[in-house]
Amino acid sequence: MIVRPQKAILTCLLLFCVLHFSLAQGDRLVWSSDGNSYYKAENGDIDRYTMPGRVNSMVVSRNELSPDGKGPMEIKSFAFTKDEKKLLVYTNSRKVWRLETRGDYWVFDLQTKKLNQIGKGRPASSLMFAKFSPDGTKVAYVSEHNLYVEDLASGVITPLTKDGNRKLIYGTFDWVYEEEFNCRDGFSWSPDSQHIAFWQIDASGIRDYYMLNMTDSAHSRVIPVEYPTIGERPSAARIGVTGLNGEPITWLALPGNPTEHFLPRMEWNSASEILVQQLDRKQQESVLFWCNALNGDARMIHAEKDSAWVDVFETSPGQEQLHFVELITGNTEFLWMSEKDGWRHLYRISLDGKKEILVTAGDFDVMDLKGIDQKNGIVYFTASPSNATQQYLYKARLYNPGKTERVTPAGEDGWHNYTISPSGRYAQHSFSSANASPYSEWIDLTKNKPLNEKESAAARGNQKKPAHPVEFIQIKTEDNVLMDGWMVKPSNFDPSKKYPVVFFVYTEPASQTVLDRFGVGRNRMYRGDMANDGYLYISMDGRGTPGPKGSRWRKSIYRKIGQLNIRDQAMAAKEILKWSFVDPERIAVWGWSGGGSTTLNLLFQYPDIYKTGIAIAAVANQLTYDNIYQERYMGLPQENLQDILDGSPVTHAGKLKGNLLYIHGTGDDNVHYNNAEMLLNELIRNNKQFQFMAYPNRSHGISEGEGTSEHLTTLYTEYLRKYCPPGPR
């Protein structure tokens, strides 16, 4: 239930899923309906672990999951029917933008031992988000932009929509909804298995961005992507409900122009009721509607506004199909996340919208909803009231709100996460810190004790330490901004000598870099050992980063990306340059995506501080980026164009004094390659010398193609060593 980061540096946050109407990614846990056991895919088998002893038994063997005896399939994910008598397996997956969400699906009947493919006759690896009906008799799925339902007994496939195409999308989403709202799975079964609610995205009014494939044949090939840039209207979105036998579609009668608002979340409440969240174009007003699924009537039950933006949250972590409310009290109330009092909190709201009760009171942010124990009226969530770099488990009472209680025991500072069973009794607890490698253990939440003392964290002894210790620091700037940071000092550090500094940056609303968990402080782009080579490696989180410091901290960046966050970084660096062991002539900065943009802005706007920069896949011109992200944080160019220009690196390129290495993939569907050429033109116009590397057909992660990673890291390392030489002086 945190704001899910869509622009994180090299990796994006992957949701993993739990039970019945969704699929588990790889070896993730799939809980049984009673919460007393879980399933895992292991070496092609599906195994069951029964709690509390975690007694292992094989449920389905790899041989049983071998189509036509051709060998066991690779299990990408799986789900059971509610009675756990049928198994749905996802395999042969293909990537759609960020994640592998297209593939093939098979159903295995645990009673008859028969294995049947779903969607026979459809193109290979074309099915998306297949899921059982609640009664386990049917499977629905998307294929080539249309929605289908298949009867498991007869094998009859019924198309529920027929006119879908690249620009008219049923049951899934266009690029920008997927990227910015984490919307992928776009349909849902009614609880009685009689209807399906689904999104229709009409992108016919969206201009295409044309990527060019110039390496796979003698002639270039155009790859169009529907991509609305800042200032352009969004795709028209509406939600329909249909029966399973070709009945007319009932469209929910939501008010407003569909090209002037967004519909990021939808949820069934009962067999005839649906909850829908609507955001206005500027994402400053969120309205929750109760809708009649049978006739389409809609009425508002809750609304809130924010002068910056209203974040879209999700609940039920572990669900592939996003849940934005958690229904409680016999489906008469729901849990709602809001920042209305300046902190991110959980509220109980009645379905008529007349009653609202704060569940998690205090001057702290709820970071993530982890689970609900309905029987005992307890909600579990993560928070870190006193340290924004860490995470711990807390609990609060749903029906007698009062003081929240920390569940995570004292003594292990760092990053704690929990996968909680549906019953709320058991949990898999994982922990790491910047200076301690990850471990996991199983606990009984009702007692908050390990299920097996021999397998507990306490019994495992010391954890593995990183090669070089990470120190957490705080810097107060001349603007009175207190920033969290981390630092890795050179090996054999001598404070009487001066060392080069490399700053790692992101510092936009989509991601923190300063987190107390294992792996922080390591630069995977550097071929070698930075500490042994004599670099001081530092990262700082300024205002606007999504840390649990209250909404004022997070939303202070509104209409100021490329300005406020850049000043915070530069002012922190200015304080660090006062340290006696820092060499002010060897100051480098690097980042990817939003961090690449930050790198460019720092290098251009503060050339007297930063001498060398390496920017990868950067948004050089904010006018090229997608409307949902950029308008959420920067407003509309029709209203405040100057803010957008002032925050764009291309505006300041003529101020470059230092050394710049700019890197971009020509097949980047996220931050398009035209950013690179716009920036190059401006640097050339101002006679600024720089180094540039384009990676043909590589996407935003620049990972495709033989030898790419080695080439990229070698380029990065050699440039850094040349222009920001390592070692003490």
KEKOL-901848 format. One record per residue (C-alpha): residue number from 0; x, y, z. Coordinates in steps of 0.25 Angstrom, whole numbers. Layout:
BEGIN
 pos    c1    c2    c3
 NUM     X     Y     Z
...
END
This chain:
BEGIN
 pos    c1    c2    c3
   0     0     0     0
   1    12     9    -2
   2    12    17   -14
   3    18     7   -24
   4    30    13   -30
   5    29    12   -45
   6    42    19   -49
   7    52    12   -40
   8    66    13   -44
   9    69    -1   -51
  10    59   -10   -45
  11    44    -8   -43
  12    36   -13   -32
  13    30   -26   -35
  14    17   -30   -29
  15    16   -44   -25
  16     2   -51   -23
  17    -4   -60   -14
  18   -17   -68   -16
  19   -29   -71   -23
  20   -32   -61   -34
  21   -17   -58   -37
  22    -4   -64   -40
  23     9   -66   -32
  24    22   -62   -38
  25    32   -73   -39
  26    35   -79   -25
  27    26   -69   -17
  28    16   -74    -7
  29     2   -78   -10
  30    -6   -79     2
  31   -18   -89     4
  32   -31   -83     6
  33   -31   -86    21
  34   -17   -80    23
  35   -12   -93    29
  36    -3   -97    18
  37     4   -91     6
  38     8   -96    -8
  39    21   -94   -15
  40    26   -98   -29
  41    39  -106   -27
  42    47  -112   -38
  43    35  -114   -47
  44    26  -120   -35
  45    16  -113   -27
  46    18  -115   -12
  47     9  -113     0
  48    15  -108    13
  49     5  -110    25
  50     6  -101    37
  51    11  -100    47
  52    22  -111    45
  53    23  -108    30
  54    21  -122    27
  55    24  -124    12
  56    16  -132     3
  57    16  -132   -13
  58     2  -129   -18
  59     5  -129   -33
  60    18  -135   -40
  61    26  -130   -51
  62    22  -142   -59
  63     7  -139   -58
  64    11  -125   -63
  65    17  -130   -76
  66     9  -127   -88
  67     9  -139   -98
  68    20  -145   -90
  69    30  -134   -96
  70    36  -131   -82
  71    31  -123   -70
  72    27  -109   -73
  73    34   -97   -67
  74    25   -92   -56
  75    24   -76   -57
  76    13   -76   -47
  77     0   -83   -43
  78   -13   -83   -35
  79   -23   -92   -30
  80   -38   -92   -30
  81   -45   -89   -17
  82   -47  -103   -13
  83   -33  -106   -18
  84   -37  -117   -27
  85   -32  -111   -40
  86   -19  -104   -43
  87   -16   -93   -53
  88    -2   -92   -58
  89     5   -81   -66
  90    16   -84   -75
  91    24   -80   -88
  92    23   -65   -84
  93    27   -53   -92
  94    30   -39   -88
  95    20   -28   -89
  96    28   -15   -86
  97    33   -17   -72
  98    28   -31   -68
  99    25   -45   -75
 100    10   -44   -75
 101     7   -52   -88
 102     8   -67   -89
 103     1   -80   -89
 104    -8   -86   -78
 105   -11  -100   -74
 106   -22  -106   -65
 107   -19  -119   -57
 108   -30  -126   -50
 109   -25  -132   -37
 110   -36  -142   -37
 111   -36  -147   -52
 112   -21  -145   -53
 113   -24  -138   -67
 114   -16  -127   -72
 115   -23  -118   -83
 116   -18  -105   -89
 117   -26   -93   -88
 118   -29   -84  -101
 119   -26   -95  -111
 120   -26   -89  -125
 121   -21   -75  -120
 122    -7   -71  -124
 123     4   -77  -115
 124     8   -68  -103
 125    -4   -59  -105
 126   -12   -61   -93
 127   -12   -51   -82
 128   -17   -51   -67
 129   -25   -64   -68
 130   -32   -67   -55
 131   -42   -77   -50
 132   -57   -73   -47
 133   -60   -73   -32
 134   -68   -86   -34
 135   -56   -92   -42
 136   -64   -96   -54
 137   -58   -86   -64
 138   -46   -78   -67
 139   -46   -64   -73
 140   -34   -58   -80
 141   -30   -47   -90
 142   -24   -50  -104
 143   -20   -40  -114
 144   -28   -29  -107
 145   -41   -36  -106
 146   -47   -44   -94
 147   -51   -58   -94
 148   -57   -68   -85
 149   -55   -83   -86
 150   -64   -94   -80
 151   -55  -105   -73
 152   -65  -116   -75
 153   -68  -114   -90
 154   -56  -106   -94
 155   -65   -96  -101
 156   -59   -83  -103
 157   -68   -70  -103
 158   -63   -57  -107
 159   -68   -46   -98
 160   -62   -35  -107
 161   -59   -35  -122
 162   -54   -22  -127
 163   -42   -21  -119
 164   -29   -16  -125
 165   -16    -9  -122
 166   -24     4  -120
 167   -37    -2  -114
 168   -32   -10  -102
 169   -41   -19   -94
 170   -37   -26   -80
 171   -24   -20   -80
 172   -17    -6   -82
 173    -9     3   -90
 174     5     7   -88
 175     3    18   -78
 176    -7    12   -69
 177     2     0   -68
 178    14     9   -65
 179     8    19   -56
 180    -3    13   -49
 181     2    -2   -49
 182   -10    -6   -56
 183    -8   -19   -64
 184   -19   -29   -60
 185   -32   -21   -65
 186   -43   -31   -62
 187   -50   -37   -50
 188   -60   -48   -47
 189   -72   -45   -39
 190   -73   -53   -26
 191   -85   -62   -32
 192   -77   -65   -44
 193   -88   -60   -53
 194   -82   -47   -58
 195   -69   -41   -62
 196   -65   -26   -60
 197   -54   -20   -69
 198   -47    -8   -74
 199   -48    -3   -88
 200   -37     6   -92
 201   -39    15  -104
 202   -26    20  -109
 203   -30    24  -123
 204   -28    38  -119
 205   -14    36  -114
 206    -2    39  -123
 207     8    28  -126
 208    23    30  -122
 209    31    23  -133
 210    43    15  -129
 211    52    10  -140
 212    58    -4  -141
 213    70    -2  -150
 214    78   -14  -148
 215    69   -27  -151
 216    68   -24  -166
 217    74   -16  -177
 218    62    -7  -176
 219    57     0  -163
 220    45    -5  -156
 221    35     5  -149
 222    30     1  -135
 223    18     9  -131
 224    15    11  -116
 225     2    19  -112
 226     8    29  -103
 227     2    42   -98
 228    12    52   -94
 229    10    63   -83
 230    -1    73   -88
 231    -8    62   -96
 232   -22    56   -92
 233   -22    42   -86
 234   -28    30   -93
 235   -43    29   -91
 236   -45    19   -80
 237   -59    12   -76
 238   -63     0   -69
 239   -73   -10   -74
 240   -80   -22   -68
 241   -84   -34   -76
 242   -90   -48   -74
 243   -84   -60   -80
 244   -93   -63   -92
 245   -92   -51  -101
 246  -101   -42   -93
 247  -100   -27   -96
 248   -90   -20   -88
 249   -94   -11   -77
 250   -85     1   -76
 251   -84     8   -62
 252   -90    22   -63
 253   -78    29   -57
 254   -79    45   -58
 255   -70    53   -66
 256   -62    53   -79
 257   -55    40   -80
 258   -43    47   -87
 259   -42    57   -75
 260   -41    47   -64
 261   -34    33   -60
 262   -40    20   -54
 263   -29    14   -47
 264   -36     4   -38
 265   -48    -5   -38
 266   -53   -15   -28
 267   -66   -24   -27
 268   -73   -22   -13
 269   -84   -33   -16
 270   -90   -40   -27
 271   -97   -27   -32
 272   -88   -16   -26
 273   -75   -10   -31
 274   -66     1   -25
 275   -58    10   -35
 276   -48    20   -32
 277   -48    32   -42
 278   -37    43   -42
 279   -38    56   -49
 280   -28    60   -60
 281   -18    67   -51
 282   -20    55   -40
 283   -23    65   -29
 284   -37    60   -27
 285   -41    45   -24
 286   -55    41   -24
 287   -60    27   -20
 288   -73    22   -26
 289   -82    11   -22
 290   -88     5   -35
 291   -99    -4   -38
 292   -93   -15   -47
 293  -107   -19   -53
 294  -112    -5   -58
 295   -99     3   -57
 296  -104    13   -47
 297   -93    21   -40
 298   -93    29   -27
 299   -82    36   -20
 300   -78    31    -6
 301   -65    37    -3
 302   -56    49    -8
 303   -44    55    -5
 304   -35    66   -11
 305   -20    71   -10
 306   -14    83   -15
 307    -2    75   -20
 308    -7    61   -24
 309   -15    49   -18
 310    -7    37   -18
 311   -13    24   -23
 312   -11    13   -13
 313   -13    -2   -14
 314   -16   -12    -3
 315   -15   -27    -1
 316     0   -28    -4
 317     2   -41   -11
 318    -9   -39   -21
 319    -6   -38   -36
 320   -20   -33   -38
 321   -19   -20   -30
 322   -28   -17   -19
 323   -30    -3   -15
 324   -40    -5    -3
 325   -40   -16     7
 326   -54   -20    10
 327   -57   -22    25
 328   -69   -24    35
 329   -77   -33    26
 330   -74   -24    14
 331   -81   -12    20
 332   -68    -5    22
 333   -55    -3    15
 334   -41     1    19
 335   -36    13    12
 336   -23    20    11
 337   -22    35    12
 338   -12    46    14
 339   -22    56    18
 340   -16    59    32
 341    -2    60    26
 342     1    46    29
 343    -2    33    22
 344   -12    26    30
 345   -23    15    29
 346   -38    19    31
 347   -50    10    33
 348   -61    16    24
 349   -75    11    23
 350   -81     7     9
 351   -91    19    10
 352   -79    28    12
 353   -86    34    25
 354   -76    28    35
 355   -61    30    35
 356   -52    25    46
 357   -37    27    47
 358   -30    13    50
 359   -15    17    51
 360   -14    30    58
 361    -1    37    60
 362    10    45    54
 363    15    34    45
 364    13    28    31
 365     7    15    29
 366    17     9    18
 367    10    -4    14
 368    -3   -12    18
 369     2   -26    21
 370   -10   -33    26
 371   -24   -33    33
 372   -28   -43    44
 373   -43   -41    43
 374   -46   -51    54
 375   -38   -43    64
 376   -40   -29    58
 377   -26   -26    56
 378   -19   -20    44
 379    -4   -22    41
 380     4   -11    34
 381    19    -7    33
 382    24     7    38
 383    36    13    43
 384    33    26    51
 385    47    29    56
 386    55    25    44
 387    51    27    29
 388    62    18    24
 389    56     6    32
 390    43    -3    32
 391    36   -11    43
 392    23   -18    46
 393    12   -11    54
 394    -2   -15    57
 395   -15    -7    61
 396   -29   -11    65
 397   -39    -9    55
 398   -51    -7    64
 399   -45    -1    76
 400   -35     9    70
 401   -24    13    80
 402    -9    13    81
 403    -2     5    70
 404     7    -6    75
 405    21   -10    69
 406    21   -25    66
 407    35   -26    61
 408    44   -29    73
 409    54   -19    77
 410    69   -21    74
 411    70   -23    59
 412    70    -9    52
 413    68   -10    37
 414    58   -14    28
 415    47   -24    32
 416    36   -30    23
 417    25   -40    26
 418    17   -49    17
 419     4   -52    25
 420    -5   -64    24
 421   -20   -61    21
 422   -24   -65    35
 423   -14   -55    41
 424    -7   -66    49
 425     5   -69    42
 426    16   -60    35
 427    29   -62    28
 428    38   -51    33
 429    50   -46    26
 430    60   -37    30
 431    73   -30    25
 432    81   -17    27
 433    91   -10    20
 434   102   -17    28
 435    95   -31    29
 436    91   -41    19
 437    76   -45    18
 438    70   -56    26
 439    56   -61    27
 440    48   -69    38
 441    34   -74    41
 442    27   -68    52
 443    13   -70    59
 444     8   -56    59
 445    -2   -59    71
 446    10   -61    80
 447    21   -54    72
 448    30   -65    73
 449    38   -74    63
 450    30   -87    59
 451    44   -94    60
 452    54   -89    69
 453    65   -97    62
 454    61   -90    49
 455    60   -76    55
 456    68   -64    53
 457    74   -65    67
 458    79   -79    64
 459    86   -76    51
 460    97   -67    57
 461   104   -56    50
 462    99   -51    37
 463   108   -49    25
 464   114   -35    25
 465   116   -26    12
 466   131   -25     7
 467   131   -11    12
 468   122    -5    23
 469   111     5    20
 470   110    17    29
 471    97    25    30
 472    98    40    31
 473    89    52    32
 474    93    65    26
 475    86    78    29
 476    87    88    17
 477    87   103    18
 478    72   103    15
 479    70    96    28
 480    67    83    21
 481    71    70    28
 482    74    59    18
 483    77    44    21
 484    89    38    13
 485    98    26    13
 486   113    26    11
 487   123    15     8
 488   138    20    11
 489   150    15     3
 490   158     3     9
 491   169     7    18
 492   163    21    19
 493   172    32    24
 494   165    44    28
 495   178    52    26
 496   177    50    11
 497   167    55     1
 498   158    45    -7
 499   149    46   -19
 500   134    45   -17
 501   123    38   -26
 502   109    42   -23
 503    98    32   -27
 504    85    40   -29
 505    70    38   -32
 506    63    48   -24
 507    49    48   -31
 508    36    44   -25
 509    36    30   -30
 510    48    24   -22
 511    57    25   -10
 512    72    22   -11
 513    75    22     4
 514    69    10    10
 515    75     1    22
 516    75   -12    14
 517    85   -21     8
 518    91   -17    -5
 519    91    -2    -2
 520   104     4    -4
 521   108    -5   -15
 522   110     0   -29
 523   107   -11   -39
 524   111    -2   -51
 525   125    -2   -46
 526   135   -13   -51
 527   143   -14   -39
 528   143   -10   -24
 529   141     5   -22
 530   145     5    -8
 531   158    -3   -11
 532   161     7   -23
 533   159    19   -13
 534   145    25   -16
 535   136    31    -6
 536   122    26   -10
 537   110    34    -5
 538    95    35    -7
 539    85    45    -1
 540    70    46    -1
 541    64    60    -2
 542    50    66    -2
 543    41    59   -11
 544    46    45    -9
 545    35    36    -5
 546    40    33     9
 547    31    32    22
 548    33    46    26
 549    19    51    24
 550    12    57    12
 551    18    71    13
 552    32    65    11
 553    27    57    -1
 554    19    67    -8
 555    28    79    -6
 556    33    76   -20
 557    20    78   -27
 558    23    87   -39
 559    38    87   -35
 560    44    74   -41
 561    57    78   -46
 562    58    90   -37
 563    55    87   -22
 564    61    73   -22
 565    73    78   -30
 566    76    89   -20
 567    75    79    -8
 568    85    70   -15
 569    95    81   -18
 570    93    88    -4
 571    96    74     3
 572   108    72    -6
 573   113    86    -2
 574   113    82    12
 575   120    69     9
 576   131    77     1
 577   134    84    15
 578   139    70    20
 579   154    71    21
 580   156    57    14
 581   148    61     1
 582   155    65   -11
 583   146    76   -18
 584   153    75   -31
 585   148    60   -32
 586   133    60   -30
 587   125    51   -39
 588   110    48   -40
 589   102    37   -47
 590    88    32   -48
 591    78    25   -57
 592    65    29   -62
 593    60    40   -52
 594    74    39   -47
 595    80    42   -60
 596    71    54   -61
 597    76    58   -47
 598    90    56   -52
 599    89    65   -64
 600    82    76   -56
 601    93    75   -45
 602   104    76   -55
 603    98    87   -63
 604    92    96   -51
 605   103    94   -41
 606   116    92   -50
 607   125    98   -39
 608   121    86   -30
 609   120    74   -40
 610   132    72   -49
 611   128    59   -56
 612   114    52   -58
 613   109    39   -64
 614    94    40   -68
 615    87    28   -73
 616    73    28   -80
 617    70    42   -75
 618    58    50   -77
 619    65    62   -83
 620    52    69   -87
 621    40    68   -78
 622    31    71   -89
 623    34    57   -95
 624    30    49   -83
 625    16    43   -81
 626     4    50   -76
 627     1    42   -64
 628    14    43   -57
 629    18    57   -62
 630     5    64   -60
 631     3    58   -46
 632    16    64   -41
 633    18    76   -50
 634     4    81   -54
 635    -1    84   -68
 636     8    91   -78
 637    -4    99   -82
 638    -4   105   -68
 639    10   105   -64
 640    19   103   -75
 641    31   111   -69
 642    32   101   -57
 643    33    89   -67
 644    44    97   -75
 645    51   101   -63
 646    52    87   -58
 647    57    81   -71
 648    72    78   -73
 649    71    82   -87
 650    68    97   -83
 651    81    97   -75
 652    91    89   -84
 653    98   102   -89
 654   104   103   -75
 655   112    90   -76
 656   126    92   -71
 657   130    78   -67
 658   131    64   -73
 659   118    57   -77
 660   116    43   -82
 661   101    41   -87
 662    96    28   -90
 663    82    24   -96
 664    76    12  -102
 665    69    15  -116
 666    58     5  -113
 667    54    11  -100
 668    39    11   -99
 669    39    18   -86
 670    48    30   -87
 671    49    31  -102
 672    61    33  -110
 673    57    47  -115
 674    62    52  -101
 675    76    48  -105
 676    75    55  -118
 677    69    68  -113
 678    80    69  -102
 679    91    66  -112
 680    86    77  -121
 681    86    87  -110
 682   100    83  -105
 683   105    84  -120
 684    98    97  -121
 685   106   102  -109
 686   119    96  -114
 687   119    87  -101
 688   128    75  -103
 689   123    62   -97
 690   123    47   -99
 691   111    39  -104
 692   107    25  -105
 693    94    20  -112
 694    91     5  -110
 695    83     0  -122
 696    69    -5  -119
 697    71    -6  -104
 698    60    -3   -95
 699    60     6   -83
 700    68    -5   -75
 701    79    -6   -86
 702    80   -21   -83
 703    76   -27   -97
 704    86   -33  -106
 705    99   -41  -105
 706   110   -34   -98
 707   102   -22   -94
 708   104   -22   -79
 709   118   -24   -80
 710   120   -13   -90
 711   112    -3   -82
 712   119    -6   -69
 713   132    -5   -76
 714   129     8   -82
 715   124    14   -69
 716   136     9   -61
 717   146    14   -71
 718   140    28   -72
 719   139    29   -57
 720   153    25   -55
 721   158    34   -66
 722   151    47   -62
 723   149    45   -47
 724   162    37   -44
 725   161    28   -31
 726   171    28   -19
 727   175    37    -8
 728   184    49   -10
END
